[in-house]
Amino acid sequence: MTLSMYQASTPIFVRQLTALTAILKTAATFAETRKIDPSVLLNARLAPDQFPLVRQVQIAADGAKGGIARLAGLDIPSYPDDETTFEQLEARIAKTVAFLESVSPDQVDGSEDRPIAFKMRSGELHFVGQAFLLHFVIPNFFFHVTTAYAILRHNGVEIGKRDYLG
């Protein structure tokens, strides 16, 4: 049995973003219950040179929608990076999931050899679809989701592996 590009991407992103939403809700409750200003958690980071929680969530969402859009040959929806609350981050994730679910399997499948190029700070990157998905999009997505989880766990939010896995 073969695994399609769609099957290897969209359902995984949707599941993990749904789990991330639940983790953010738990963090918001944690802050409220313990009388912690939510901005403390939202701006927390694991190391001084890493992005804070808010940016980790933004990048995870952007990676999923950008990856699927590029594989499907669609314009990438643009969201301003202006979230300052847990609720706003949850809304960003919801918009991302809605976009992902609006892209059909037929739009993504067959993109294994699609040329993909985009600019980063370090220069332009070039891929073909399958390598882009497996070696860039998925690892980058999970890096940022995992870092968001780790920031919250490090700060005492009572979450565990089951929460991460959804």
C-alpha positions as a Markdown table, in Angstrom:
| # | Residue | x | y | z |
|---|---|---|---|---|
| 1 | Met | 0.0 | 0.0 | 0.0 |
| 2 | Thr | 1.3 | 3.4 | -0.9 |
| 3 | Leu | 1.1 | 6.6 | 1.2 |
| 4 | Ser | 0.0 | 9.6 | -0.7 |
| 5 | Met | 1.4 | 13.1 | -0.2 |
| 6 | Tyr | -1.9 | 14.2 | 1.3 |
| 7 | Gln | -2.1 | 11.3 | 3.7 |
| 8 | Ala | 1.5 | 12.0 | 4.8 |
| 9 | Ser | 0.7 | 15.7 | 5.5 |
| 10 | Thr | -2.7 | 17.2 | 6.1 |
| 11 | Pro | -4.2 | 14.7 | 8.6 |
| 12 | Ile | -0.9 | 14.8 | 10.6 |
| 13 | Phe | -0.9 | 18.6 | 10.7 |
| 14 | Val | -4.6 | 18.8 | 11.6 |
| 15 | Arg | -4.2 | 16.2 | 14.4 |
| 16 | Gln | -1.1 | 17.9 | 15.9 |
| 17 | Leu | -2.5 | 21.4 | 15.6 |
| 18 | Thr | -5.7 | 20.1 | 17.4 |
| 19 | Ala | -3.5 | 18.7 | 20.2 |
| 20 | Leu | -1.6 | 22.0 | 20.4 |
| 21 | Thr | -4.9 | 23.9 | 20.8 |
| 22 | Ala | -5.8 | 21.6 | 23.7 |
| 23 | Ile | -2.4 | 22.2 | 25.3 |
| 24 | Leu | -2.8 | 26.0 | 24.9 |
| 25 | Lys | -6.2 | 25.7 | 26.6 |
| 26 | Thr | -4.6 | 23.8 | 29.5 |
| 27 | Ala | -1.9 | 26.5 | 29.7 |
| 28 | Ala | -4.5 | 29.3 | 29.9 |
| 29 | Thr | -6.3 | 27.4 | 32.7 |
| 30 | Phe | -3.0 | 26.8 | 34.5 |
| 31 | Ala | -2.2 | 30.6 | 34.3 |
| 32 | Glu | -5.7 | 31.6 | 35.5 |
| 33 | Thr | -5.8 | 29.0 | 38.3 |
| 34 | Arg | -2.4 | 30.0 | 39.6 |
| 35 | Lys | -3.0 | 33.7 | 39.1 |
| 36 | Ile | -0.1 | 33.9 | 36.7 |
| 37 | Asp | -0.2 | 36.7 | 34.1 |
| 38 | Pro | -0.7 | 34.8 | 30.8 |
| 39 | Ser | 2.0 | 36.9 | 29.1 |
| 40 | Val | 4.6 | 35.2 | 31.3 |
| 41 | Leu | 3.9 | 31.9 | 29.6 |
| 42 | Leu | 3.2 | 33.4 | 26.2 |
| 43 | Asn | 6.6 | 35.1 | 26.2 |
| 44 | Ala | 8.5 | 32.3 | 27.8 |
| 45 | Arg | 11.3 | 30.6 | 26.0 |
| 46 | Leu | 13.6 | 27.7 | 26.6 |
| 47 | Ala | 16.8 | 29.6 | 25.8 |
| 48 | Pro | 17.6 | 33.3 | 25.4 |
| 49 | Asp | 18.3 | 32.8 | 21.7 |
| 50 | Gln | 15.1 | 30.9 | 20.9 |
| 51 | Phe | 11.7 | 32.3 | 20.0 |
| 52 | Pro | 9.0 | 32.6 | 22.7 |
| 53 | Leu | 5.9 | 30.4 | 22.9 |
| 54 | Val | 3.8 | 32.8 | 20.8 |
| 55 | Arg | 6.3 | 32.7 | 17.9 |
| 56 | Gln | 6.7 | 28.9 | 18.1 |
| 57 | Val | 2.9 | 28.5 | 17.6 |
| 58 | Gln | 2.9 | 31.0 | 14.8 |
| 59 | Ile | 5.7 | 29.2 | 13.0 |
| 60 | Ala | 4.1 | 25.8 | 13.5 |
| 61 | Ala | 0.9 | 27.0 | 12.0 |
| 62 | Asp | 2.6 | 28.9 | 9.2 |
| 63 | Gly | 4.7 | 25.8 | 8.3 |
| 64 | Ala | 1.7 | 23.6 | 8.0 |
| 65 | Lys | -0.3 | 26.0 | 5.8 |
| 66 | Gly | 2.7 | 27.1 | 3.8 |
| 67 | Gly | 3.8 | 23.5 | 3.2 |
| 68 | Ile | 0.3 | 22.4 | 2.0 |
| 69 | Ala | -0.2 | 25.5 | -0.1 |
| 70 | Arg | 3.1 | 25.1 | -1.9 |
| 71 | Leu | 2.5 | 21.4 | -2.5 |
| 72 | Ala | -1.0 | 22.2 | -3.9 |
| 73 | Gly | 0.3 | 25.1 | -6.0 |
| 74 | Leu | -1.8 | 27.6 | -4.1 |
| 75 | Asp | -1.2 | 31.1 | -2.6 |
| 76 | Ile | -0.3 | 30.9 | 1.0 |
| 77 | Pro | -2.8 | 32.5 | 3.3 |
| 78 | Ser | -1.1 | 35.4 | 5.2 |
| 79 | Tyr | -1.9 | 36.0 | 8.8 |
| 80 | Pro | -0.5 | 39.0 | 10.8 |
| 81 | Asp | 1.8 | 37.9 | 13.6 |
| 82 | Asp | -0.1 | 39.9 | 16.2 |
| 83 | Glu | -1.3 | 37.3 | 18.7 |
| 84 | Thr | -0.9 | 38.3 | 22.3 |
| 85 | Thr | -3.3 | 35.9 | 24.1 |
| 86 | Phe | -3.9 | 32.2 | 24.2 |
| 87 | Glu | -7.3 | 32.7 | 22.6 |
| 88 | Gln | -5.7 | 34.5 | 19.7 |
| 89 | Leu | -3.3 | 31.7 | 19.2 |
| 90 | Glu | -6.1 | 29.2 | 19.3 |
| 91 | Ala | -7.9 | 31.3 | 16.6 |
| 92 | Arg | -4.8 | 31.3 | 14.4 |
| 93 | Ile | -4.6 | 27.5 | 14.7 |
| 94 | Ala | -8.4 | 27.2 | 13.9 |
| 95 | Lys | -7.9 | 29.4 | 10.7 |
| 96 | Thr | -4.9 | 27.2 | 9.8 |
| 97 | Val | -6.9 | 24.0 | 10.3 |
| 98 | Ala | -9.8 | 25.4 | 8.2 |
| 99 | Phe | -7.4 | 26.2 | 5.4 |
| 100 | Leu | -5.8 | 22.8 | 5.5 |
| 101 | Glu | -9.2 | 21.1 | 5.4 |
| 102 | Ser | -10.2 | 23.2 | 2.4 |
| 103 | Val | -7.4 | 21.7 | 0.3 |
| 104 | Ser | -8.5 | 18.5 | -1.2 |
| 105 | Pro | -6.3 | 15.3 | -1.5 |
| 106 | Asp | -6.4 | 15.8 | -5.3 |
| 107 | Gln | -4.7 | 19.1 | -5.0 |
| 108 | Val | -1.8 | 17.7 | -2.9 |
| 109 | Asp | -1.4 | 14.2 | -4.4 |
| 110 | Gly | 0.9 | 14.0 | -7.3 |
| 111 | Ser | 3.1 | 16.8 | -6.0 |
| 112 | Glu | 6.1 | 14.5 | -5.3 |
| 113 | Asp | 8.1 | 16.0 | -8.2 |
| 114 | Arg | 6.7 | 19.6 | -8.1 |
| 115 | Pro | 9.6 | 22.1 | -8.0 |
| 116 | Ile | 9.4 | 24.3 | -4.9 |
| 117 | Ala | 11.5 | 27.3 | -4.3 |
| 118 | Phe | 11.2 | 29.9 | -1.6 |
| 119 | Lys | 13.3 | 32.6 | 0.1 |
| 120 | Met | 14.6 | 32.4 | 3.7 |
| 121 | Arg | 16.9 | 34.7 | 5.5 |
| 122 | Ser | 19.8 | 32.5 | 4.5 |
| 123 | Gly | 18.9 | 32.5 | 0.8 |
| 124 | Glu | 16.6 | 30.7 | -1.6 |
| 125 | Leu | 15.9 | 27.0 | -1.0 |
| 126 | His | 15.0 | 24.6 | -3.8 |
| 127 | Phe | 13.2 | 21.3 | -3.4 |
| 128 | Val | 11.0 | 18.8 | -5.2 |
| 129 | Gly | 7.7 | 18.2 | -3.4 |
| 130 | Gln | 8.4 | 14.9 | -1.7 |
| 131 | Ala | 11.8 | 16.0 | -0.3 |
| 132 | Phe | 10.2 | 19.4 | 0.7 |
| 133 | Leu | 7.5 | 17.6 | 2.7 |
| 134 | Leu | 9.6 | 14.9 | 4.3 |
| 135 | His | 12.8 | 16.7 | 4.9 |
| 136 | Phe | 11.8 | 20.3 | 5.5 |
| 137 | Val | 8.1 | 20.8 | 6.3 |
| 138 | Ile | 7.4 | 17.9 | 8.6 |
| 139 | Pro | 10.6 | 18.2 | 10.7 |
| 140 | Asn | 10.2 | 22.0 | 11.0 |
| 141 | Phe | 6.6 | 21.7 | 12.0 |
| 142 | Phe | 7.3 | 19.2 | 14.7 |
| 143 | Phe | 10.3 | 21.1 | 16.0 |
| 144 | His | 8.1 | 24.2 | 16.7 |
| 145 | Val | 5.2 | 22.2 | 18.1 |
| 146 | Thr | 7.6 | 20.3 | 20.4 |
| 147 | Thr | 9.3 | 23.5 | 21.5 |
| 148 | Ala | 5.9 | 25.1 | 22.3 |
| 149 | Tyr | 5.1 | 22.0 | 24.4 |
| 150 | Ala | 8.5 | 22.0 | 26.1 |
| 151 | Ile | 8.2 | 25.7 | 27.0 |
| 152 | Leu | 4.9 | 25.1 | 28.7 |
| 153 | Arg | 6.0 | 21.9 | 30.4 |
| 154 | His | 9.2 | 23.6 | 31.6 |
| 155 | Asn | 7.1 | 26.3 | 33.1 |
| 156 | Gly | 5.0 | 23.8 | 35.2 |
| 157 | Val | 1.9 | 23.4 | 33.0 |
| 158 | Glu | 0.6 | 20.0 | 33.8 |
| 159 | Ile | 0.8 | 18.4 | 30.3 |
| 160 | Gly | 2.3 | 15.1 | 29.3 |
| 161 | Lys | 3.0 | 12.8 | 26.3 |
| 162 | Arg | -0.8 | 12.0 | 25.9 |
| 163 | Asp | -1.5 | 15.7 | 25.6 |
| 164 | Tyr | 1.2 | 16.1 | 23.0 |
| 165 | Leu | 0.0 | 13.1 | 21.0 |
| 166 | Gly | -3.6 | 14.3 | 21.2 |
